[in-house]
Every structure is written in structure tokens, then in C-alpha cells.
Amino acid sequence: MTRLWDKGTLLDARVLSYTAGDDYLLDNRLVRYDIQASIAHAEMLGEQSLVSTKDVAEIRDALTAIGAEHASGAWRITLEQEDCQTAIENLLIARIGATGGRLHAGRSRNDQVLAALRLYLSEAAQALRNGAIAVAAALEALAARDGAVVLPGYTHMQQAMPSSVALWALGFASEIHDDAEGLQQCRRRIAKNPLGSAAGYGTPNLDVSREATRRRLGFAVNQEPVTAVQLSRGKAEAQLLFEITLLTQDTGRLAADLLLFYTQEFGFVSLPDGFTTGSSIMPQKRNPDVFELIRGRSAVAQAALNEVLGISQKLSSGYHRDLQLIKQPLFRAIDSCQQTLEILPSALEGVRFRAENIRLDPGIHAAAAANALVAKEGIPFREAYQRVAGTLKKTK
């Protein structure tokens, strides 16, 4: 096995373990995207007469087979291979010989890694957007089902004004639709083609076509100039993490409300047995663990965002190995959010509001009474406010 940068010197055994870290494990999710980008790159090299038509076909067929074998579980990246780029290139050369070595002309691992990552992030952002829309739809269904049930609206944790299940659920649905739109907007930064920037300074003496790879891979634009590519590292990732943070804060606040409403003191809702667990010591308990974890997972996204911003904030221009460390928090937050979005619609489907347990404080209509005086008598609101406040004081 030959690492792409290996020049024959002996490497301290501890170095690879430290520098690769868990990157070789994380990169398994990027294999199919690297294969896709590598095929586009090979076809571009063929169009530019840098690789023969015969060699392009051989490279394309071998890469397709290697990708299919990975998808079926026939191989996984090892620590010795370091990353998916090394693993794929070594497999390719082992399969078709020196022809496989022609593929890396006109690219670096820097633009290669970023191309695969951006293709992955584009799909991840779309999947998260779809998941957010599904949660909003579940809330809209809840509003249609129990919307007429009256709820107290709270400020400062005190009953403030009358509300309803429809207002409560549709408020969250509206914000989660907004989060879905934010996820869609992340794709502006993601959809920039990095291929052809190589290590950050282009491909001198090789006439590559960035437009050819852009078109094949569906990127919206080529990222220009080439020096901007490495300066952009971490920005699309951070923007996606920011939108994930906003989304998980909304789902966390939704869960916090339901957890409060589920307490025996409130008793506003019942939760489905299939989405609650039991106690190991108290036979009577049903624990709302799913909603507690939904509430807690907003911290996962925010921590990942802070980590990614911290990694890239003080780097000088050009590529630095520090940037490799972005993958772990990025993938962790994407996975955590996706898991929440997958379970939440089904959990919400079983939520039922218990109108018989919901009591509104008589004073909750005070603002409406003040508004009525303004409308009926034409007095200033501040006078109406004082009159209603005085009436309430007398009834206590």
C-alpha cells in the first residue's frame, strides 16, 4: 500500500495514527462522492486530450466497480490507507495498473477532498430540509387534529393570554419551515466547484477544464480565483451547522413544551407508549426520554458549530491540516439532527392534548378586556389598562 504523498522515508508508527485519527472511518461516507468526482475528472482529462479515450473508459469502469463494492460492504478504508482518496487510488492502480496513476493529473487531495465533501453536503442539506418539512407537516396534522383545544399562552412562565393548540403547533411549524428554507440557502456556498484549484494555486502547464467538471457534477459555478477555494474551507460547513443549530433549537423548544405539558402537575398531553420508556426501580413510571434527548441535542449542533469556527478562524491562507478536524463535528451534528428529524414526526403523531385537564386563569382575558374598552369607548389604551387592572385587584 502506497500513500499518495509517500516518498520512501520511514514514518514513525505514531504519526499515522495521530494524523489520520478517525478520518479513515469518517471517510467511508465520502467514498461514493469521491468516485463520482473522480469519474468527472477523468472524463475531463479525456476531453482535454490529457488521457486517452481508452484509458478514460478503463478508469471509469474500474472506479464504478470499486464504488459498488464499497457500497455492498466488500471493502472499508483502513488506517494504513489514511483516507478515501488513498484507498480508492490504490485500489484503482492495483486493478488497472499504471493507467490508474494517470487519474491524479491536474488535481490535489485538497480540491479532491473538497469536491467529495461538497457533493455530500449538498445531499445532506437536502435530506435535512426534507426532514424539517416532515416535522412541520406533523405539527400541522396535530393542529388539524387537536387545534380547537384551548391552551394558556405563557410569558415569564405565567399564564398571559389565551391561545390554542392550533396557534401553538402552527407557530412551531412556521419556524421549522423557515429552518428548512435556511438549509436550502446553505447550498449557495456548497455549490461552488473546487476542482481545478488543486493545492490552491491551479494547475500550471496542464490545460484542465474546470467548466467540464462543474457541468458534470452539477455545481452552480466554478469557485474563482483558485486561491479562494482554501480560504472558503469551513464556511459552507459552518453555515450548514448554524442552520442545523437553529433547527435543533426549535425542535428542542418544542420538546421542552411537551415535557412540561406531560408533567403530572400540568397533564395537558398524553404521549404514545411506544415513544416513552420505563423506570428500572419505579413500576409506575413512563419516561419521555425521546423528547428529553430531542431537547438536549440542540447542544450537539451548537458545540459542533463552535468547534468548526474555532478550527478555521486563525488560519493563514492556503491549506492546513487543521482543516481535516472539521469533519468529525460536522458529521456528528448532521447525524444527530437527522436522527431527531427521523423520529420526531412519528412521535408527534401520537401526541394527544387532554382538554379536560387544561384550566385557564380567569385573569387571562385581561388584555382582551382592555382592548374591548378601547374599541367600545375610544379611550386611550393606558387608561383602559388601569381600569381593568383595578377591576382585577378588587376581585382578589
C-alpha positions as CSV (number, residue, x, y, z in Angstrom):
1,M,0.0,0.0,0.0
2,T,1.4,3.4,-1.1
3,R,0.2,6.6,0.5
4,L,-0.2,9.4,-2.1
5,W,2.4,11.6,-0.5
6,D,4.9,8.8,0.3
7,K,8.5,9.4,-0.9
8,G,10.0,6.3,0.6
9,T,11.1,7.7,4.0
10,L,10.3,5.7,7.2
11,L,7.3,7.1,9.1
12,D,7.2,6.9,12.9
13,A,4.4,4.5,13.7
14,R,2.7,7.0,16.0
15,V,2.5,9.7,13.3
16,L,-0.1,8.0,11.1
17,S,-2.3,7.2,14.0
18,Y,-2.2,10.8,15.1
19,T,-2.5,12.5,11.7
20,A,-5.2,10.2,10.3
21,G,-7.1,10.0,13.6
22,D,-10.6,8.7,12.8
23,D,-10.6,10.3,9.4
24,Y,-10.3,6.9,7.7
25,L,-13.6,5.9,9.4
26,L,-15.4,9.1,8.7
27,D,-14.4,9.0,5.0
28,N,-16.4,5.9,4.3
29,R,-19.4,8.1,3.8
30,L,-17.5,10.1,1.2
31,V,-16.4,7.2,-1.0
32,R,-19.3,7.4,-3.5
33,Y,-18.9,11.1,-3.8
34,D,-15.2,10.8,-4.4
35,I,-15.9,8.2,-7.0
36,Q,-18.4,10.5,-8.7
37,A,-15.9,13.4,-8.8
38,S,-13.1,11.2,-9.9
39,I,-15.0,9.9,-12.9
40,A,-15.9,13.5,-13.8
41,H,-12.3,14.5,-13.5
42,A,-11.2,11.5,-15.7
43,E,-13.7,12.4,-18.4
44,M,-12.5,16.0,-18.4
45,L,-8.9,14.8,-18.8
46,G,-10.0,12.8,-21.8
47,E,-11.8,15.8,-23.3
48,Q,-8.6,17.8,-22.8
49,S,-6.5,15.1,-24.5
50,L,-4.5,14.6,-21.3
51,V,-5.7,10.9,-21.0
52,S,-6.6,8.7,-23.9
53,T,-10.3,7.7,-24.6
54,K,-9.3,4.1,-23.9
55,D,-7.8,4.9,-20.5
56,V,-10.8,7.1,-19.6
57,A,-13.1,4.1,-20.2
58,E,-10.9,1.8,-18.2
59,I,-10.6,4.3,-15.3
60,R,-14.4,4.9,-15.3
61,D,-15.3,1.2,-15.3
62,A,-12.8,0.4,-12.5
63,L,-14.0,3.3,-10.4
64,T,-17.6,2.3,-10.8
65,A,-16.8,-1.2,-9.7
66,I,-14.8,-0.1,-6.7
67,G,-17.6,2.2,-5.6
68,A,-20.2,-0.6,-6.0
69,E,-18.0,-2.9,-4.0
70,H,-17.7,-0.4,-1.2
71,A,-21.5,0.2,-1.2
72,S,-22.0,-3.6,-0.8
73,G,-19.6,-3.7,2.2
74,A,-16.9,-5.6,0.3
75,W,-14.2,-3.2,1.5
76,R,-13.7,-0.4,4.0
77,I,-10.9,2.2,4.4
78,T,-8.2,1.1,6.8
79,L,-5.9,3.3,9.0
80,E,-2.9,2.4,6.8
81,Q,-4.8,3.8,3.8
82,E,-5.4,7.1,5.8
83,D,-8.3,8.4,3.8
84,C,-10.8,7.5,1.0
85,Q,-8.6,9.2,-1.7
86,T,-5.6,7.0,-0.9
87,A,-7.8,3.9,-0.6
88,I,-9.5,4.5,-4.0
89,E,-6.4,5.3,-5.9
90,N,-4.5,2.3,-4.6
91,L,-7.4,0.0,-5.4
92,L,-7.6,1.6,-8.9
93,I,-3.9,1.1,-9.6
94,A,-4.0,-2.5,-8.2
95,R,-6.8,-3.2,-10.7
96,I,-5.7,-1.5,-13.9
97,G,-2.0,-0.8,-13.3
98,A,-0.3,2.4,-14.5
99,T,-3.4,3.6,-16.2
100,G,-4.9,4.3,-12.7
101,G,-1.9,6.6,-12.0
102,R,-3.0,8.9,-14.7
103,L,-6.1,10.0,-12.9
104,H,-4.4,12.4,-10.4
105,A,-3.1,14.7,-13.1
106,G,-4.4,18.2,-12.6
107,R,-5.7,17.7,-9.1
108,S,-4.5,17.6,-5.5
109,R,-6.0,15.8,-2.5
110,N,-7.1,19.4,-1.4
111,D,-9.5,20.0,-4.2
112,Q,-10.4,16.3,-4.4
113,V,-11.4,16.1,-0.8
114,L,-13.4,19.3,-1.0
115,A,-15.3,18.2,-4.1
116,A,-16.4,15.0,-2.5
117,L,-17.3,16.8,0.7
118,R,-19.4,19.4,-1.1
119,L,-21.3,16.8,-3.1
120,Y,-22.0,15.1,0.2
121,L,-23.1,18.3,1.9
122,S,-25.4,19.2,-0.9
123,E,-27.3,15.9,-0.4
124,A,-27.1,16.2,3.4
125,A,-28.6,19.7,3.3
126,Q,-31.4,18.5,1.1
127,A,-32.1,15.5,3.3
128,L,-32.2,17.7,6.4
129,R,-34.5,20.1,4.6
130,N,-36.9,17.3,3.7
131,G,-36.8,16.1,7.3
132,A,-37.6,19.5,8.7
133,I,-40.6,19.8,6.3
134,A,-41.8,16.4,7.5
135,V,-41.7,17.7,11.1
136,A,-43.6,20.8,10.2
137,A,-46.2,18.6,8.4
138,A,-46.6,16.5,11.6
139,L,-47.2,19.7,13.6
140,E,-49.8,20.9,11.0
141,A,-51.5,17.5,11.4
142,L,-51.5,17.9,15.1
143,A,-53.1,21.3,14.7
144,A,-55.8,19.9,12.5
145,R,-56.4,17.1,15.0
146,D,-56.4,19.0,18.3
147,G,-56.3,22.6,17.2
148,A,-59.5,23.7,18.8
149,V,-58.3,22.8,22.3
150,V,-57.8,26.0,24.3
151,L,-54.3,26.5,25.8
152,P,-53.0,29.2,28.1
153,G,-50.3,31.3,26.4
154,Y,-47.3,31.9,28.7
155,T,-44.9,34.8,29.3
156,H,-42.4,34.6,32.1
157,M,-43.8,31.1,32.8
158,Q,-47.1,32.6,33.9
159,Q,-50.5,32.4,32.1
160,A,-50.7,35.5,30.0
161,M,-53.2,35.4,27.2
162,P,-55.5,32.7,25.8
163,S,-54.1,30.5,23.0
164,S,-54.9,27.2,21.4
165,V,-53.2,24.0,20.2
166,A,-53.5,25.3,16.7
167,L,-51.6,28.5,17.5
168,W,-49.0,26.6,19.5
169,A,-48.4,23.9,16.9
170,L,-48.6,26.1,13.8
171,G,-46.1,28.6,15.4
172,F,-43.6,25.9,15.6
173,A,-44.4,24.6,12.2
174,S,-43.9,28.0,10.7
175,E,-40.4,28.4,12.3
176,I,-39.4,24.9,11.2
177,H,-40.5,25.7,7.6
178,D,-38.2,28.8,8.0
179,D,-35.4,26.5,9.1
180,A,-35.9,24.3,6.0
181,E,-35.6,27.4,3.9
182,G,-32.3,28.3,5.7
183,L,-31.0,24.8,4.9
184,Q,-31.8,25.3,1.3
185,Q,-29.9,28.6,1.2
186,C,-26.8,26.9,2.5
187,R,-26.4,25.3,-0.9
188,R,-25.2,28.6,-2.3
189,R,-21.7,28.2,-0.8
190,I,-21.8,24.4,-1.2
191,A,-22.5,24.6,-4.9
192,K,-19.1,26.0,-5.9
193,N,-16.8,23.8,-7.9
194,P,-13.3,23.5,-6.3
195,L,-11.8,21.1,-8.8
196,G,-9.0,22.6,-10.8
197,S,-7.8,24.7,-7.9
198,A,-5.5,21.7,-7.0
199,A,-3.5,22.6,-3.9
200,G,-4.9,26.1,-4.1
201,Y,-2.9,27.6,-6.9
202,G,-4.2,26.0,-10.1
203,T,-2.6,23.5,-12.4
204,P,0.4,25.2,-14.2
205,N,1.3,23.6,-17.5
206,L,-1.8,21.4,-17.6
207,D,-4.8,22.7,-19.6
208,V,-7.6,21.4,-17.4
209,S,-11.3,22.5,-17.9
210,R,-12.9,23.5,-14.7
211,E,-16.1,24.1,-16.6
212,A,-16.2,20.5,-17.7
213,T,-16.1,19.1,-14.1
214,R,-18.5,21.8,-12.9
215,R,-21.1,20.8,-15.5
216,R,-20.7,17.1,-14.9
217,L,-21.0,17.4,-11.1
218,G,-23.8,19.9,-11.1
219,F,-22.0,22.7,-9.3
220,A,-23.6,26.1,-9.9
221,V,-20.3,28.0,-10.5
222,N,-16.6,27.5,-10.5
223,Q,-15.0,29.0,-7.4
224,E,-12.8,31.8,-8.5
225,P,-10.0,32.7,-8.2
226,V,-8.4,29.4,-7.3
227,T,-6.9,30.9,-4.2
228,A,-10.4,31.4,-2.8
229,V,-11.0,27.7,-2.5
230,Q,-8.9,27.1,0.5
231,L,-9.9,30.4,2.1
232,S,-13.5,29.1,1.9
233,R,-12.8,25.9,3.8
234,G,-15.1,25.7,6.8
235,K,-17.5,28.4,5.7
236,A,-20.1,26.3,4.0
237,E,-19.7,23.8,6.8
238,A,-20.2,26.4,9.4
239,Q,-23.3,27.9,7.6
240,L,-24.9,24.4,7.5
241,L,-24.1,23.9,11.2
242,F,-25.6,27.3,12.0
243,E,-28.8,26.4,10.3
244,I,-28.8,22.9,12.0
245,T,-28.3,24.7,15.3
246,L,-31.4,27.0,14.7
247,L,-33.4,23.9,13.6
248,T,-32.5,21.9,16.6
249,Q,-33.1,24.8,18.9
250,D,-36.7,24.9,17.5
251,T,-37.2,21.2,17.9
252,G,-35.6,21.5,21.4
253,R,-38.1,24.2,22.5
254,L,-40.9,22.1,21.0
255,A,-39.7,19.2,23.1
256,A,-39.4,21.4,26.2
257,D,-43.0,22.5,25.9
258,L,-44.2,18.9,25.6
259,L,-42.1,17.8,28.5
260,L,-43.7,20.5,30.7
261,F,-47.2,19.7,29.4
262,Y,-46.6,16.0,30.1
263,T,-45.8,16.5,33.9
264,Q,-48.5,15.3,36.3
265,E,-48.8,18.9,37.5
266,F,-49.9,20.0,34.0
267,G,-51.3,16.9,32.4
268,F,-52.0,18.8,29.2
269,V,-50.8,16.0,26.9
270,S,-50.6,12.2,26.7
271,L,-47.6,10.7,24.9
272,P,-47.6,7.4,22.9
273,D,-46.4,4.4,24.9
274,G,-44.2,3.4,22.0
275,F,-42.2,6.6,22.4
276,T,-41.8,6.6,26.2
277,T,-39.7,4.2,28.4
278,G,-39.9,2.9,31.9
279,S,-38.0,3.1,35.2
280,S,-35.8,0.4,36.5
281,I,-37.0,0.9,40.0
282,M,-40.4,2.7,39.9
283,P,-43.1,0.5,38.3
284,Q,-45.5,3.4,37.7
285,K,-43.1,5.5,35.6
286,R,-43.3,6.3,31.9
287,N,-40.4,8.5,31.0
288,P,-40.4,10.9,28.0
289,D,-36.8,10.0,27.1
290,V,-37.2,10.7,23.3
291,F,-38.3,14.3,23.9
292,E,-35.6,14.8,26.6
293,L,-33.0,13.8,24.1
294,I,-34.5,16.0,21.4
295,R,-34.2,18.9,23.8
296,G,-30.6,18.0,24.7
297,R,-29.4,17.5,21.1
298,S,-29.5,21.2,20.3
299,A,-26.3,21.4,22.3
300,V,-24.7,18.9,20.0
301,A,-25.2,21.2,17.0
302,Q,-24.1,24.4,18.8
303,A,-21.0,22.7,20.1
304,A,-20.1,21.5,16.6
305,L,-20.6,25.0,15.2
306,N,-18.3,26.5,17.8
307,E,-15.7,23.8,17.1
308,V,-15.7,24.3,13.3
309,L,-15.5,28.1,13.7
310,G,-12.6,27.7,16.2
311,I,-10.6,25.4,13.9
312,S,-10.6,27.8,11.0
313,Q,-10.7,31.3,12.5
314,K,-7.0,32.0,12.9
315,L,-5.5,30.1,9.9
316,S,-3.4,31.9,7.4
317,S,-4.2,31.5,3.7
318,G,-3.6,28.2,1.9
319,Y,-4.3,24.7,3.0
320,H,-3.5,23.5,6.6
321,R,-4.0,20.0,8.0
322,D,-6.1,21.6,10.8
323,L,-9.0,21.6,8.4
324,Q,-9.2,17.8,8.5
325,L,-10.6,18.2,12.0
326,I,-13.8,19.9,10.7
327,K,-15.2,16.5,9.5
328,Q,-15.8,15.0,12.9
329,P,-18.0,17.7,14.4
330,L,-19.7,18.4,11.0
331,F,-20.7,14.7,10.6
332,R,-21.7,14.4,14.2
333,A,-24.1,17.3,14.1
334,I,-25.6,16.2,10.7
335,D,-26.2,12.7,12.0
336,S,-27.6,13.9,15.3
337,C,-30.0,16.3,13.6
338,Q,-31.1,13.7,11.0
339,Q,-31.9,11.2,13.8
340,T,-34.1,13.8,15.5
341,L,-35.9,14.6,12.3
342,E,-36.5,10.9,11.6
343,I,-38.1,10.1,14.9
344,L,-40.0,13.3,15.7
345,P,-42.9,13.1,13.1
346,S,-43.9,9.6,14.4
347,A,-43.6,10.8,18.0
348,L,-45.8,13.8,17.3
349,E,-48.4,11.6,15.6
350,G,-49.2,10.0,19.0
351,V,-49.4,13.2,21.0
352,R,-52.9,14.0,22.3
353,F,-54.0,17.1,24.1
354,R,-56.2,16.5,27.1
355,A,-58.7,19.3,27.1
356,E,-60.3,18.1,30.4
357,N,-57.0,18.9,32.3
358,I,-56.5,22.4,30.9
359,R,-57.6,25.3,33.1
360,L,-57.3,28.9,32.2
361,D,-56.8,31.5,34.9
362,P,-59.7,34.0,34.9
363,G,-57.3,36.9,34.6
364,I,-56.0,35.6,31.3
365,H,-58.6,37.6,29.4
366,A,-57.4,41.0,30.9
367,A,-55.7,42.2,27.8
368,A,-58.7,41.4,25.7
369,A,-60.9,43.3,28.1
370,A,-58.7,46.4,27.9
371,N,-58.7,46.2,24.1
372,A,-62.5,46.0,24.2
373,L,-62.7,49.2,26.2
374,V,-60.5,50.9,23.6
375,A,-62.7,49.7,20.8
376,K,-66.0,50.5,22.5
377,E,-65.3,53.7,24.4
378,G,-62.5,55.2,22.4
379,I,-60.4,55.7,25.5
380,P,-56.5,55.6,25.5
381,F,-55.2,52.1,25.9
382,R,-53.2,53.1,29.0
383,E,-56.5,54.2,30.7
384,A,-58.2,51.0,29.7
385,Y,-55.2,49.1,31.1
386,Q,-55.6,50.8,34.5
387,R,-59.3,50.3,34.7
388,V,-59.0,46.6,34.0
389,A,-56.1,46.3,36.4
390,G,-58.2,48.0,39.1
391,T,-61.2,45.6,38.5
392,L,-58.9,42.6,38.8
393,K,-57.4,43.9,42.0
394,K,-60.9,44.3,43.6
395,T,-61.8,40.7,42.7
396,K,-58.8,39.2,44.5
